[in-house]
Amino acid sequence: MKVGNETLPQFFIISYHRPQQMKTLTWLRRINYPMKNVHVVIDDEGGDEEQYRKTCADYGCELHVFEMKEARRRFDFIHRKSKGRRAAGLARNAIYDIAFSLGIRRWVITDDDTSRYSVKYPAMKERACSEDEFKSVLMMV
């Protein structure tokens, strides 16, 4: 079944210090996911925003930068015992604000190191899913 790109959900990718190594971005382009539906999310304390801007421009996707200080203030989370209080949960929470501000109603959140999704049937080996299989699953989101 061929799936139309216009009905696919928006795809948010959380990234940290990997502006040129986002496996998820590379994989989405390889399966012809519409890059206008892809959003990379980083915080403002990483120090590599310009590199991310270049990568996102090259891929044709959107970059969103959230304020880490504000996220720490607003969102309660179980954090690592570090002064930086960094956690992916802060970015995940920030995505709700980003999505709602853009009027997005359907989205998927993933990390930046996903290089494929798999199909596994009982008693069969695992294999990478095809473009159409992946998009068909996302249609249910």
GROMACS elastic network, one bead per residue, 0.5 to 0.9 nm:
[ bonds ]
;  ai    aj funct       b0    kb
    1   132     6  0.67841   500
    1   133     6  0.83738   500
    1   136     6  0.79448   500
    2   132     6  0.61611   500
    2   135     6  0.87314   500
    2   136     6  0.83012   500
    3     6     6  0.87977   500
    3     7     6  0.80878   500
    3     8     6  0.83399   500
    3   132     6  0.64760   500
    3   135     6  0.64543   500
    3   136     6  0.65131   500
    3   139     6  0.82766   500
    4     7     6  0.61060   500
    4     8     6  0.73688   500
    4   135     6  0.86482   500
    5     8     6  0.54313   500
    5     9     6  0.88861   500
    5    33     6  0.73567   500
    5    34     6  0.64390   500
    5    37     6  0.89889   500
    5   135     6  0.83715   500
    6     9     6  0.85683   500
    6    34     6  0.84934   500
    7   139     6  0.71513   500
    8    11     6  0.88523   500
    8    33     6  0.86345   500
    8    34     6  0.84730   500
    8    37     6  0.78199   500
    8   106     6  0.84270   500
    8   107     6  0.87009   500
    8   135     6  0.70916   500
    8   136     6  0.88751   500
    8   138     6  0.65856   500
    8   139     6  0.60446   500
    8   141     6  0.87323   500
    9    37     6  0.70651   500
    9   104     6  0.86584   500
    9   105     6  0.82922   500
    9   106     6  0.51439   500
    9   108     6  0.67874   500
    9   138     6  0.68657   500
    9   139     6  0.73591   500
    9   141     6  0.72595   500
   10    36     6  0.83911   500
   10    38     6  0.59100   500
   10    39     6  0.74540   500
   10    99     6  0.88907   500
   10   104     6  0.74947   500
   10   105     6  0.86173   500
   10   106     6  0.63435   500
   10   108     6  0.63368   500
   10   109     6  0.87478   500
   11    35     6  0.89589   500
   11    37     6  0.59923   500
   11    39     6  0.60179   500
   11    40     6  0.83892   500
   11   106     6  0.88914   500
   11   107     6  0.56614   500
   11   109     6  0.61502   500
   11   110     6  0.76979   500
   12    37     6  0.84972   500
   12    38     6  0.60316   500
   12    40     6  0.58057   500
   12    41     6  0.68296   500
   12    95     6  0.75948   500
   12   107     6  0.70444   500
   12   108     6  0.59952   500
   12   110     6  0.63438   500
   12   111     6  0.83516   500
   13    22     6  0.88428   500
   13    24     6  0.74995   500
   13    25     6  0.79071   500
   13    38     6  0.75605   500
   13    39     6  0.60986   500
   13    41     6  0.59415   500
   13    42     6  0.87331   500
   13   108     6  0.84685   500
   13   109     6  0.59871   500
   13   110     6  0.51030   500
   13   111     6  0.53694   500
   13   112     6  0.56999   500
   14    39     6  0.86280   500
   14    40     6  0.60447   500
   14    42     6  0.63133   500
   14    88     6  0.75423   500
   14    91     6  0.66798   500
   14    92     6  0.75268   500
   14    95     6  0.89559   500
   14   109     6  0.74237   500
   14   110     6  0.63348   500
   14   112     6  0.58798   500
   15    18     6  0.64813   500
   15    19     6  0.77289   500
   15    22     6  0.75645   500
   15    40     6  0.68573   500
   15    41     6  0.61368   500
   15    42     6  0.55826   500
   15    43     6  0.85552   500
   15    88     6  0.87877   500
   15    91     6  0.88262   500
   15   111     6  0.64219   500
   15   112     6  0.53064   500
   15   113     6  0.85066   500
   16    19     6  0.77129   500
   16    41     6  0.86162   500
   16    42     6  0.62376   500
   16    43     6  0.77684   500
   16    46     6  0.69415   500
   16    48     6  0.88828   500
   16   112     6  0.81544   500
   17    20     6  0.87466   500
   17    21     6  0.87759   500
   17    42     6  0.87754   500
   17    46     6  0.66328   500
   17    47     6  0.83476   500
   17    48     6  0.68810   500
   17    52     6  0.89754   500
   18    22     6  0.59825   500
   18    48     6  0.87435   500
   18    52     6  0.82001   500
   18   112     6  0.78692   500
   19    22     6  0.64322   500
   19    48     6  0.74219   500
   19    49     6  0.82788   500
   19    51     6  0.58609   500
   19    53     6  0.84734   500
   19    54     6  0.85423   500
   19    55     6  0.64462   500
   19    56     6  0.86000   500
   20    23     6  0.88986   500
   20    51     6  0.76934   500
   20    52     6  0.76428   500
   20    55     6  0.66035   500
   21    24     6  0.88421   500
   21    25     6  0.86869   500
   21    26     6  0.85252   500
   21   112     6  0.80979   500
   21   113     6  0.80410   500
   22    25     6  0.54785   500
   22    26     6  0.65947   500
   22    27     6  0.88255   500
   22   111     6  0.87695   500
   22   113     6  0.59554   500
   22   114     6  0.81613   500
   22   115     6  0.88371   500
   23    26     6  0.51426   500
   23    27     6  0.60904   500
   23    28     6  0.86038   500
   23   112     6  0.59439   500
   23   114     6  0.56928   500
   23   115     6  0.52137   500
   23   116     6  0.87114   500
   24    27     6  0.50652   500
   24    28     6  0.60831   500
   24    29     6  0.86168   500
   24   110     6  0.81380   500
   24   111     6  0.73564   500
   24   112     6  0.51258   500
   24   113     6  0.55773   500
   24   115     6  0.54670   500
   24   116     6  0.77026   500
   25    28     6  0.52131   500
   25    29     6  0.63097   500
   25    30     6  0.86268   500
   25    35     6  0.87877   500
   25    38     6  0.81835   500
   25    40     6  0.86037   500
   25    59     6  0.79217   500
   25    61     6  0.89567   500
   25   112     6  0.71747   500
   25   113     6  0.86883   500
   25   114     6  0.84957   500
   25   115     6  0.85735   500
   26    29     6  0.53083   500
   26    30     6  0.62048   500
   26    31     6  0.89112   500
   26    59     6  0.85371   500
   26   115     6  0.77612   500
   27    31     6  0.63944   500
   27    32     6  0.87061   500
   27    33     6  0.87641   500
   27   114     6  0.77468   500
   27   115     6  0.56881   500
   27   116     6  0.65951   500
   28    31     6  0.53477   500
   28    32     6  0.63323   500
   28    33     6  0.52256   500
   28    34     6  0.80712   500
   28    35     6  0.78858   500
   28    38     6  0.86153   500
   28   115     6  0.86671   500
   28   116     6  0.87412   500
   29    32     6  0.50127   500
   29    33     6  0.56949   500
   29    34     6  0.75462   500
   29    35     6  0.70342   500
   29    59     6  0.78366   500
   30    33     6  0.76376   500
   30   131     6  0.88115   500
   31   130     6  0.76688   500
   31   131     6  0.51442   500
   31   132     6  0.86537   500
   31   134     6  0.88343   500
   32    35     6  0.81318   500
   32   131     6  0.73188   500
   33    36     6  0.87243   500
   33    37     6  0.78054   500
   33    38     6  0.82862   500
   33   131     6  0.80967   500
   33   135     6  0.81784   500
   34    37     6  0.56070   500
   34    38     6  0.72249   500
   34    61     6  0.87996   500
   35    38     6  0.50444   500
   35    39     6  0.82743   500
   35    59     6  0.69945   500
   35    60     6  0.57170   500
   35    61     6  0.50763   500
   35    62     6  0.82551   500
   36    39     6  0.80384   500
   36    60     6  0.66240   500
   36    61     6  0.54707   500
   36    62     6  0.72330   500
   37    61     6  0.72035   500
   37    62     6  0.82121   500
   38    60     6  0.84722   500
   38    61     6  0.52971   500
   38    62     6  0.63497   500
   38    63     6  0.87750   500
   39    56     6  0.85965   500
   39    61     6  0.59107   500
   39    63     6  0.57220   500
   39    64     6  0.69675   500
   40    52     6  0.84555   500
   40    56     6  0.75945   500
   40    61     6  0.74211   500
   40    62     6  0.61593   500
   40    64     6  0.61318   500
   40    65     6  0.84864   500
   40   112     6  0.85449   500
   41    62     6  0.86018   500
   41    63     6  0.60528   500
   41    65     6  0.59026   500
   41    66     6  0.74177   500
   41    91     6  0.71321   500
   41    92     6  0.89335   500
   41    94     6  0.86895   500
   41    95     6  0.75947   500
   42    45     6  0.86507   500
   42    46     6  0.76764   500
   42    49     6  0.78778   500
   42    52     6  0.85502   500
   42    63     6  0.77644   500
   42    64     6  0.64292   500
   42    65     6  0.50259   500
   42    66     6  0.64453   500
   42    67     6  0.89983   500
   42    91     6  0.72352   500
   43    46     6  0.62431   500
   43    47     6  0.89558   500
   43    49     6  0.84936   500
   43    64     6  0.82891   500
   43    65     6  0.51992   500
   43    67     6  0.59235   500
   43    68     6  0.56885   500
   43    91     6  0.73657   500
   44    47     6  0.71259   500
   44    48     6  0.87081   500
   44    49     6  0.73882   500
   44    65     6  0.59027   500
   44    66     6  0.60391   500
   44    67     6  0.54924   500
   44    68     6  0.61929   500
   44    69     6  0.87713   500
   45    48     6  0.84533   500
   45    49     6  0.88254   500
   45    67     6  0.79206   500
   45    68     6  0.67487   500
   45    69     6  0.88080   500
   46    49     6  0.71163   500
   47    50     6  0.82414   500
   48    51     6  0.54428   500
   48    52     6  0.64883   500
   48    53     6  0.88397   500
   49    52     6  0.50433   500
   49    53     6  0.61513   500
   49    54     6  0.87458   500
   49    65     6  0.80039   500
   50    54     6  0.63292   500
   50    55     6  0.87196   500
   51    54     6  0.51946   500
   51    55     6  0.62972   500
   51    56     6  0.86506   500
   52    55     6  0.50665   500
   52    56     6  0.60058   500
   52    57     6  0.84064   500
   52    63     6  0.73830   500
   53    56     6  0.52198   500
   53    57     6  0.60558   500
   53    58     6  0.85706   500
   53    62     6  0.85333   500
   53    63     6  0.65811   500
   54    57     6  0.51146   500
   54    58     6  0.61584   500
   54    59     6  0.87148   500
   55    58     6  0.50493   500
   55    59     6  0.62672   500
   55    60     6  0.84881   500
   55    61     6  0.87073   500
   56    59     6  0.50857   500
   56    60     6  0.57892   500
   56    61     6  0.51446   500
   56    62     6  0.61733   500
   56    63     6  0.63248   500
   57    61     6  0.64713   500
   57    62     6  0.77131   500
   57    63     6  0.86297   500
   58    61     6  0.80581   500
   59    62     6  0.89152   500
   64    95     6  0.89374   500
   64    98     6  0.77663   500
   66    70     6  0.83114   500
   66    71     6  0.77593   500
   66    91     6  0.76447   500
   66    94     6  0.67155   500
   66    95     6  0.86578   500
   66    98     6  0.85750   500
   67    70     6  0.54233   500
   67    71     6  0.62318   500
   67    72     6  0.87930   500
   67    94     6  0.87135   500
   68    72     6  0.61235   500
   68    73     6  0.85663   500
   68    86     6  0.86476   500
   68    90     6  0.77723   500
   68    91     6  0.84675   500
   69    72     6  0.52444   500
   69    73     6  0.63552   500
   69    74     6  0.87963   500
   70    73     6  0.50271   500
   70    74     6  0.61207   500
   70    75     6  0.84732   500
   71    74     6  0.51613   500
   71    75     6  0.57373   500
   71    76     6  0.89111   500
   71    90     6  0.60345   500
   71    91     6  0.79939   500
   71    93     6  0.80439   500
   71    94     6  0.69953   500
   72    75     6  0.57429   500
   72    76     6  0.74771   500
   72    77     6  0.87047   500
   72    85     6  0.77048   500
   72    86     6  0.86898   500
   72    90     6  0.71662   500
   73    76     6  0.79514   500
   75    89     6  0.86924   500
   75    90     6  0.68097   500
   75    93     6  0.73249   500
   75    94     6  0.88670   500
   76    79     6  0.89071   500
   76    90     6  0.86256   500
   77    87     6  0.83995   500
   77    89     6  0.70782   500
   77    90     6  0.77492   500
   78    87     6  0.84320   500
   78    89     6  0.86836   500
   79    82     6  0.79642   500
   79    85     6  0.59239   500
   79    86     6  0.69458   500
   79    87     6  0.63105   500
   79    89     6  0.88144   500
   80    83     6  0.87457   500
   80    84     6  0.87137   500
   80    85     6  0.61746   500
   80    86     6  0.70872   500
   80    87     6  0.73366   500
   81    84     6  0.85578   500
   81    85     6  0.69965   500
   82    85     6  0.54120   500
   82    86     6  0.77132   500
   83    86     6  0.84433   500
   86    89     6  0.85450   500
   86    90     6  0.76065   500
   87    90     6  0.58443   500
   87    91     6  0.75775   500
   88    91     6  0.53047   500
   88    92     6  0.62867   500
   88    93     6  0.87312   500
   88   111     6  0.87900   500
   89    93     6  0.60893   500
   89    94     6  0.84946   500
   90    93     6  0.52196   500
   90    94     6  0.61913   500
   90    95     6  0.87743   500
   91    95     6  0.62697   500
   92    95     6  0.52735   500
   92    96     6  0.72679   500
   92   109     6  0.74725   500
   93    96     6  0.56768   500
   93    97     6  0.74304   500
   94    97     6  0.53793   500
   94    98     6  0.64443   500
   94    99     6  0.87534   500
   95    99     6  0.59039   500
   95   100     6  0.83900   500
   95   109     6  0.83491   500
   96    99     6  0.51788   500
   96   100     6  0.60288   500
   96   101     6  0.84160   500
   97   100     6  0.53003   500
   97   101     6  0.60050   500
   97   102     6  0.86271   500
   98   101     6  0.52230   500
   98   102     6  0.63495   500
   98   103     6  0.87420   500
   98   104     6  0.85017   500
   99   102     6  0.52350   500
   99   103     6  0.61950   500
   99   105     6  0.72182   500
   99   106     6  0.86005   500
   99   107     6  0.80064   500
  100   104     6  0.57570   500
  100   105     6  0.72778   500
  101   104     6  0.76641   500
  102   105     6  0.89739   500
  104   107     6  0.72918   500
  106   141     6  0.69522   500
  107   141     6  0.75443   500
  108   138     6  0.83567   500
  108   141     6  0.78508   500
  110   113     6  0.85107   500
  110   114     6  0.76342   500
  111   114     6  0.65019   500
  112   115     6  0.86316   500
  114   117     6  0.77822   500
  116   128     6  0.64403   500
  116   129     6  0.77034   500
  117   127     6  0.85299   500
  117   128     6  0.58612   500
  117   129     6  0.59314   500
  117   130     6  0.87529   500
  117   134     6  0.75058   500
  118   126     6  0.64149   500
  118   127     6  0.54510   500
  118   129     6  0.50048   500
  118   130     6  0.87103   500
  118   134     6  0.88260   500
  119   125     6  0.87057   500
  119   126     6  0.57897   500
  119   127     6  0.54912   500
  119   128     6  0.60440   500
  119   129     6  0.53931   500
  119   130     6  0.88784   500
  119   133     6  0.86763   500
  120   123     6  0.85671   500
  120   124     6  0.66123   500
  120   125     6  0.63749   500
  120   127     6  0.66053   500
  120   128     6  0.87652   500
  121   124     6  0.52971   500
  121   125     6  0.71996   500
  121   126     6  0.72728   500
  122   125     6  0.82552   500
  129   132     6  0.81085   500
  129   133     6  0.59025   500
  129   134     6  0.62119   500
  130   133     6  0.51484   500
  130   134     6  0.61685   500
  130   135     6  0.85726   500
  131   134     6  0.52959   500
  131   135     6  0.61861   500
  131   136     6  0.85477   500
  132   135     6  0.51216   500
  132   136     6  0.59202   500
  132   137     6  0.86111   500
  133   136     6  0.51132   500
  133   137     6  0.63570   500
  133   138     6  0.87639   500
  134   137     6  0.53402   500
  134   138     6  0.64221   500
  134   139     6  0.88601   500
  135   139     6  0.62630   500
  136   139     6  0.51475   500
  136   140     6  0.71990   500
  137   140     6  0.56156   500
  137   141     6  0.74046   500
  138   141     6  0.52445   500
